[in-house]
Amino acid sequence: MKRSLLNKIVRPHVSVWRMVVANAGTALGLAGLLLAVQLYFDFGALFEAGGATGSDNDYLIISKRVNLGNTLTLTTPTFSEEEIETIRSQPFVRRLGEIKGSTFGVIAVPSDFLNIYTQFFLESAPADMLDEVPPGWEWSEGDEELPIILSAEFFNLYNLVFAPSQGLPPFTSEALKLVSLPIKISGGSESFTIKGRVAGLSHRIPSVMVPEEFLKWANENYGAEADPAPCRVLIEVADASDPAIMSFLEEEEFETNRDRLRKSRMAGAARIAVVVTGAISLLIAGLSVMLAAMNAQLLISRSAAALGLLVELGYEKRVLGRWLMRTHAALLGLVAVLAVAVFWLGMDRVRGMFLDHGFDPPSGIEPVVWLALAGFT
């Protein structure tokens, strides 16, 4: 009886247009907020996968610039201990690893599986800074087999460019690990041959990596220099898009993979854009909620005379409060359902665009999305 009477008094003053605008704006704003929260984590996962870092941090390879003096004197620019400590002491550097190179001759000789004869090089880096440490990644004097980590870039160049031009067979990554490649190490008048085996591929370091123990032993016994200074260093940073990194490199005249810096800046710009979009969506949803509240106040003010008469006749004020709460709770539930539906449609569309452009977006929804929905509600 009380609800029926309230409906007769209040509903004639309801503006359907205002109600639709307020609730539609709230639903769209909330859907935009949920989409921004999910995309923030999706962008992070996409860029980390593209870098293949295997962690939340970025890795940069730093080297010194080659000048005319190095060309004329046939010397390679290397890092001194003081320069390494200067790099290590920078606030953006979390870890630093020296990449040591070979000072002896390295030749791949033909085998039963691969008819190839070419000169190349070997390098080593700390095992805990490699993106993949394959099983058996160690070597000691007397071992007949040498594990190798080959750059994924070199592997692709072999399959797509070198192998077709030389009439050699292409390999899958699994098949490559089954091939034994004899490697001839020479220095001065001495040499020896060891069986090389590709144990894994690296997306982080473009080189041919061997265990540190082997490179140290070979440099001491066959190299022109037993303990060469590093030509490159590998650093771990929290964010490669940090402007302080570029400023430091420019000041010290160091080189790094600028494409990696551009990707990190793109990731940072994408996240900023998503955060701004989420803030705008939250503003739209908040303004829509304020409009709905103003509509409720307008309904009460327009019905004030009749409602006051009901109170004088003995109706309790809390009856009106409960009626308003029930009405708006139902509307809020409808808004939440519409927002989730728009969010699902938006995510399906966005992830479809990712796939169309060659990206592999993560599946599933982050739990923080549902927390945002519950918090806003």
Secondary structure, DSSP 8 states (H G I E B T S, - for coil): -HHHHHHHHHGGG--HHHHHHHHHHHHHHHHHHHHHHHHHHHHHHHHHHHHT-SSSSEEEEEEE---HHHHHHT------HHHHHHHHTSTTEEEEEEEEE--SEEEE---SS----EEE--EE--GGGSS---TT----TT-SEEEEEEEHHHHHHIIIIIHHHHT-----HHHHTT-EEEEEEEETTEEEEEEEEEEEEESS--SEE--HHHHHHHHHHH-S-SS---SEEEEEES-TT-HHHHHHHHHHTEE--HHHHHHHHHHHHHHHHHHHHHHHHHHHHHHHHHHHHHHHHHHHHHTHHHHHHHHHTT--HHHHHHHHHHHHHHHHHHHHHHHHHHHHHHHHHHHHHHHHTT-----S--HHHHHHHHHH-
